[in-house]
Amino acid sequence: MASSTTNGETATTKVKLHGRAFYESIGSPKFVLAPMVDQSEFAWRMLTRSFMTPTENSKLLAYTPMFHARLFEEAAKYRESHFEATRTAPSTSGAAVSSPTPTSPNPDQLPPTIPFLDGNPAFDRPLFVQFCANNPDHLLAAAKLAAPYCDAVDLNLGCPQGIARKGHYGAFLQEDQELIYKLINNLHKNLPIPVTAKIRILETKEDTLVYAKNVLAAGASIITVHGRRREQKGHLTGVADWEYLRYLRKNLPKETVIFANGNILQHGDIQQCLEATGADAVMSAEGNLSDPAIFAEPPSPGQEGREYWRGKDGKGGYRVDAVFRRYMDIIHKYVLQHDPPTRRPLFIVGDDETWLAEGKAQDAEQEEGPARKRRKKDGGGGGKTEKCTSPNLVAMRPHLFHLLRHFISKHTDIRDALARCRAGDVPAVEKVLDMVERRIAEGLIEYERTGGKSIEEPEPEPKAQESAAPAEASTTEGAEDADFNPESSVATVKKCKRPWWIAQPIIRPLPKEALANGSISLSKKEKKKQELAAKAAAEGDVNGTGHEGNKGLEEELPKPDGVAGIKEPTMDTKRPALAADELVCG
């Protein structure tokens, strides 16, 4: 701490730490919840933290979703709909107090505020706020607005989507190392808190090392390295290369703090990544969306309770109805600021089953047919409703589709019920939760009745595998190591497979598998490019066959987009476990 005297008064300011000293000051976290497009918002961060013991929580660092620096600086509505750090303090008189507005003539007359959700020191720290930007001044102005409510500001240099290329930010800045230096250095010199950065690897280890050194020289206290190149996304995601991170660890100064990102599907992958890369911490994005308990140590056999299920083969995981419940309770308690509804104990075999029969009548009321037609029949979509702007409520349905992916591939009626829920319609989502709980109870009863045979499925064949998605884990465990094939995702699917009522990762097929299975197809332009490349190679001239970047991407917000001429299909009902192609983390 440092102190200064002004007009006879002594003010105390916090000393700005850098690098490893800063990392140690926030608890030397080993687990990092990644910045995810519209999906690492407060409620999801709290859900992730809820599965961890106090000791484990002290080792967890979380990031906000990526924010657009210029919009965050200039548009109050953008800030309010993405970042809820404060709220108006309750009036002591009991009268309602209006919220402060940026146009108030006298700042001294603004009503006092108190910490609310994002960055609340009581339960949402440590927290890094991430921005995308290409202008040092806009980035600094936005960062100063966020600085009082976080521990560091992170620069996104990893987003590979079409909108990032069009807007010249994220991974599309990597050719402009001078600009990257200016963006980071401006924050390092002028921001009261540290700056960090998240990058993707380049074509070679040597180029990536030069890139990392530039980021660190500019003033980044921590560097996160995603072990995939800019071209690797969607069905072309493939496996992250941990060797690049090991190379950086060996060739950067020992005091450098490095976070590793990529290939984290299950809890066991975390320690494996730490050992393989030498990184200080491991970041998880999609693995966390599928299982927010991914950072938590699983309970010991016999200590499962009602939330954690372990099968006859010894494999287990948290039940999706248990995770769903926790999530909704957080929405009620923190976002809506009222007590969660009273709930019956989570069902386990041996409990009273009469409530199941009562619930079947409710299921019968669920109409059949496409969700769009049902909404029209119900009169939905015909009138205007108030738009939901809370980032925590808007994110509910996307989160649940991801969490319940394996569940709803089997129970399509519940998928349709979830699709009918409007953004922020908490009562409707509660009804979906009730349906999920009853369906899982029936599944557990059937599992016990059949001695576990109710969930048996034929072993997938490598050439016919259609339900796999990125085989992100670089190796498998125990006896499954012998089955590992870097060109196949079958072993990874086998390793991660759990019953449909368990939270589990979504596995994409590797690029070669996706092409072979017809999950993706080359456009005429891409086929022509390959023919020309093959012809050039035959002639002994392979110039011009390198990566040319992504062509013809749609102009859109950071959502799913095509890749280099690849046409990616929507969810196939014949292959319900095929992974979504949404990119959530650069």
Residue pairs with C-beta under 8 A, 6 or more apart in sequence:
1 12
1 13
1 14
1 15
2 12
2 13
2 15
3 10
3 11
3 12
3 13
4 10
4 11
4 13
5 11
14 192
16 192
16 193
16 194
17 25
17 194
17 221
18 194
18 219
18 221
19 221
19 222
19 255
19 256
19 257
20 255
20 256
20 257
22 152
22 194
22 221
22 222
23 29
23 221
23 222
23 257
23 280
26 61
26 125
26 126
26 151
27 58
27 59
27 126
28 59
28 280
29 58
29 59
29 60
29 61
29 126
29 281
30 59
30 270
30 274
30 280
30 281
30 282
31 56
31 59
31 60
31 61
31 270
31 281
31 282
31 284
31 295
32 60
32 61
32 62
32 63
32 224
32 259
32 261
32 281
32 282
32 283
32 284
33 40
33 45
33 48
33 60
33 61
33 62
33 63
33 283
33 284
33 288
33 295
34 40
34 63
34 261
34 283
34 284
34 285
34 288
34 584
34 585
35 63
35 64
35 65
35 66
35 128
35 130
35 154
35 156
35 198
35 585
35 586
36 65
36 285
36 289
36 584
36 585
37 65
37 66
37 558
37 559
37 583
37 584
37 585
38 65
38 391
38 394
38 395
38 398
38 558
39 65
39 289
39 395
39 398
39 399
39 402
39 584
40 62
40 63
40 64
40 65
41 64
41 65
41 391
41 392
41 395
42 84
42 117
42 118
42 124
42 334
42 335
42 391
42 392
43 327
43 330
43 331
43 334
43 335
43 392
43 395
43 396
44 292
44 327
44 395
44 399
45 62
45 124
45 127
46 123
46 124
46 330
46 334
47 292
47 323
47 326
47 327
47 330
48 60
48 62
48 288
48 292
48 293
48 294
48 295
49 57
49 60
49 62
49 123
50 326
50 330
51 292
51 293
51 295
51 296
51 318
51 326
52 60
52 295
52 296
53 296
53 297
56 295
56 296
56 297
60 295
61 126
61 127
61 128
61 281
62 124
62 126
62 127
62 128
63 127
63 128
63 129
63 130
63 154
64 83
64 118
64 127
64 128
64 129
64 130
64 150
65 82
65 130
65 391
66 130
66 131
66 132
66 156
66 159
66 558
66 586
67 82
67 83
67 129
67 130
67 131
67 132
67 142
67 146
68 78
68 131
68 132
68 133
69 131
69 132
69 133
69 135
69 138
69 139
69 141
69 142
69 143
70 133
70 135
70 138
70 142
71 78
72 78
72 79
72 82
72 83
72 131
72 142
72 145
72 146
73 138
73 141
73 142
73 145
76 101
76 102
79 145
80 389
81 389
81 390
81 391
82 391
83 118
83 129
83 146
83 149
83 391
84 116
84 117
84 118
84 390
84 391
84 392
85 115
85 116
85 117
85 118
85 119
85 120
85 146
85 148
85 149
86 113
86 114
86 115
86 116
86 149
87 99
87 113
87 114
87 116
88 97
88 98
88 99
88 100
88 111
88 112
88 113
88 114
89 97
89 111
89 112
89 113
89 114
90 97
91 97
97 111
98 111
99 111
100 110
100 111
100 113
104 110
115 121
115 122
115 149
117 124
117 334
117 335
117 392
118 124
118 127
118 149
119 125
119 127
119 129
119 149
119 150
125 151
126 151
127 149
127 150
127 151
128 150
128 151
128 152
128 153
128 154
128 196
129 143
129 146
129 149
129 150
129 152
129 153
129 154
130 153
130 154
130 155
130 156
130 198
131 139
131 142
131 143
131 146
131 153
131 154
131 155
131 156
132 155
132 156
132 159
132 164
132 167
132 169
132 170
133 139
133 142
133 155
133 169
133 183
134 167
134 168
134 169
134 173
134 179
134 183
136 182
136 183
136 186
137 186
139 155
139 183
139 186
139 187
140 186
140 187
140 190
140 191
143 153
143 187
143 191
143 195
144 191
146 153
147 153
147 191
147 192
147 193
150 193
151 193
151 194
152 193
152 194
152 195
152 196
152 221
152 222
153 187
153 191
153 193
153 194
153 195
153 196
154 195
154 196
154 197
154 198
154 224
155 180
155 183
155 184
155 187
155 195
155 196
155 197
155 198
155 220
156 169
156 170
156 198
156 586
157 170
157 171
157 173
157 174
157 180
157 197
157 198
157 199
157 200
157 215
157 586
158 170
158 171
158 198
158 199
158 200
158 226
158 585
158 586
159 169
159 170
159 171
159 558
159 583
159 586
160 170
160 171
160 172
160 200
160 230
160 231
160 232
160 233
160 550
160 583
160 586
161 170
161 233
161 553
161 558
161 559
161 561
161 583
161 586
162 550
162 553
162 554
162 555
162 556
162 561
162 562
163 555
163 556
163 557
163 558
163 561
164 170
164 171
164 172
164 558
164 586
165 172
165 549
165 550
165 553
166 553
166 555
170 586
171 200
171 230
171 586
172 230
173 179
173 180
173 183
174 180
174 199
174 200
174 202
174 211
174 230
177 211
177 214
180 197
180 214
180 215
180 218
181 214
181 217
181 218
182 218
183 218
184 195
184 197
184 215
184 218
184 219
184 220
185 218
185 219
187 195
187 219
188 194
188 195
188 218
188 219
188 220
189 219
194 221
194 222
195 219
195 220
195 221
196 220
196 221
196 222
196 223
196 224
197 215
197 220
197 222
197 223
197 224
198 223
198 224
198 225
198 226
198 259
198 261
198 586
199 211
199 212
199 215
199 223
199 224
199 225
199 226
200 225
200 226
200 228
200 229
200 230
200 586
201 208
201 225
201 226
201 227
201 228
201 229
201 241
201 244
202 208
202 211
202 229
203 229
203 547
205 243
205 244
205 247
205 248
208 225
208 244
208 247
208 248
209 247
209 248
209 251
209 252
212 223
212 225
212 248
212 252
213 252
215 223
216 223
216 252
216 256
221 257
222 257
222 258
222 259
223 256
223 257
223 258
223 259
224 258
224 259
224 260
224 261
224 283
225 244
225 245
225 248
225 258
225 259
225 260
225 261
225 279
226 240
226 261
226 262
226 585
226 586
227 240
227 241
227 242
227 244
227 245
227 260
227 261
227 262
227 263
228 237
228 238
228 240
228 241
228 262
229 547
230 549
231 547
231 549
231 550
231 563
231 564
232 238
233 563
233 583
234 520
234 560
234 561
234 562
234 563
234 566
234 568
234 581
234 583
235 508
235 509
235 511
235 514
235 519
235 520
235 563
235 566
235 568
235 581
236 511
236 514
236 520
236 563
236 564
236 566
237 470
237 472
237 508
237 511
238 470
238 510
238 511
239 262
239 263
239 470
239 471
239 472
239 474
239 486
239 510
240 261
240 262
240 263
240 472
240 474
241 262
242 260
242 262
242 263
242 273
242 276
242 277
242 474
245 258
245 260
245 276
245 277
245 278
245 279
246 276
246 277
246 278
248 258
249 258
249 277
249 278
249 279
250 278
252 258
257 280
258 277
258 278
258 279
258 280
259 279
259 280
259 281
259 282
259 283
260 273
260 274
260 277
260 279
260 281
260 282
260 283
261 282
261 283
261 284
261 285
261 585
262 472
263 269
263 273
263 472
263 473
263 474
264 270
264 273
264 282
264 283
264 284
264 285
264 287
264 294
264 472
265 287
265 290
265 472
265 473
265 492
265 496
265 505
265 507
266 287
266 291
266 294
266 473
266 495
266 496
266 505
267 293
267 294
267 295
267 296
267 297
267 298
268 477
269 282
269 287
269 473
270 282
270 284
270 294
270 295
272 474
272 475
273 279
273 282
274 281
274 282
276 474
284 294
284 295
285 584
285 585
286 472
286 505
286 506
286 584
286 585
287 294
287 472
287 505
288 294
288 295
289 399
289 402
289 403
289 584
290 402
290 403
290 405
290 503
290 504
290 505
290 506
291 317
291 318
291 323
291 503
291 504
291 505
292 323
292 327
292 403
292 503
293 317
293 318
293 323
293 503
298 308
298 316
298 317
299 305
299 308
301 310
301 314
304 310
304 316
306 322
306 345
306 346
306 347
306 348
307 318
307 319
307 322
307 323
307 346
308 316
308 317
308 318
308 319
308 322
309 316
309 317
309 318
309 319
309 444
309 499
309 501
309 502
310 316
311 447
311 452
311 498
311 499
312 451
312 452
313 452
315 498
316 498
316 502
317 498
317 502
317 503
317 504
318 502
318 503
319 346
319 440
319 501
319 502
319 503
320 403
320 404
320 407
320 436
320 440
320 501
320 502
320 503
321 346
321 433
321 436
321 437
321 440
321 501
322 346
323 403
323 503
324 400
324 403
324 404
324 433
324 436
325 343
325 346
325 433
325 437
327 396
327 399
327 400
327 403
328 340
328 426
328 429
328 430
328 433
329 340
331 392
331 393
331 396
331 426
332 338
332 339
332 340
332 341
332 426
333 339
333 340
334 392
335 390
335 392
335 393
336 426
341 430
344 355
345 351
346 437
347 437
347 440
347 441
347 444
348 444
349 444
349 445
349 448
353 441
353 445
355 438
356 438
356 441
356 442
359 434
359 435
359 438
360 438
362 431
362 434
362 435
363 413
363 435
363 438
366 413
366 416
366 417
366 435
367 374
367 377
368 413
370 416
371 416
371 419
371 420
374 380
374 416
374 420
375 381
375 420
376 382
380 420
380 422
385 422
387 423
388 394
388 422
388 423
388 424
390 424
393 423
393 424
393 426
394 423
394 424
396 421
396 423
396 424
396 426
396 429
397 418
397 421
397 423
397 429
400 418
400 429
400 432
401 408
401 415
401 418
401 580
402 506
402 580
403 503
404 414
404 415
404 418
404 436
405 506
405 577
405 580
406 498
406 500
406 502
406 504
406 506
406 577
407 414
407 436
407 439
407 440
407 500
407 501
408 414
408 415
408 418
409 415
409 500
409 576
409 577
410 500
410 576
411 439
412 573
414 432
414 435
414 436
414 439
417 431
417 432
417 435
418 429
418 432
420 428
421 428
421 429
421 432
422 428
440 501
443 454
443 499
443 500
443 501
444 501
446 454
447 454
447 455
447 499
455 499
455 500
459 494
460 467
460 468
460 490
460 493
460 494
461 490
462 485
462 488
462 490
463 516
464 517
465 488
465 489
465 490
465 493
465 509
465 513
465 517
466 509
466 517
466 519
466 575
466 577
466 578
467 493
467 507
467 575
467 576
467 577
467 578
468 489
468 490
468 492
468 493
468 507
468 508
468 509
468 513
468 577
469 489
469 506
469 507
469 508
469 509
469 577
469 578
469 579
470 489
470 507
470 508
470 509
470 510
470 579
471 488
471 489
471 491
471 492
471 493
471 507
471 508
471 509
471 510
472 492
472 505
472 507
472 508
473 492
473 495
473 496
475 481
475 484
476 483
476 484
476 491
476 492
476 494
476 495
477 495
480 491
480 494
480 495
483 490
483 491
483 494
484 491
485 491
487 510
487 512
487 513
488 510
488 513
489 507
489 508
489 509
489 510
489 513
492 507
493 507
496 504
496 505
496 507
497 504
498 504
506 577
506 579
506 580
507 579
508 514
508 579
509 517
509 519
509 579
511 520
513 519
514 520
515 521
515 522
519 568
519 569
519 575
519 578
520 566
520 567
520 568
520 569
521 566
521 567
522 530
522 565
522 566
523 565
523 566
523 567
525 551
525 552
525 565
526 564
526 565
526 566
529 565
533 542
533 545
536 542
536 543
536 544
536 545
537 545
548 564
549 564
550 562
550 563
550 564
551 564
551 565
552 562
552 565
553 561
553 562
554 561
554 562
558 583
559 582
560 568
560 580
560 581
560 582
560 583
561 583
562 568
568 581
571 578
571 580
572 578
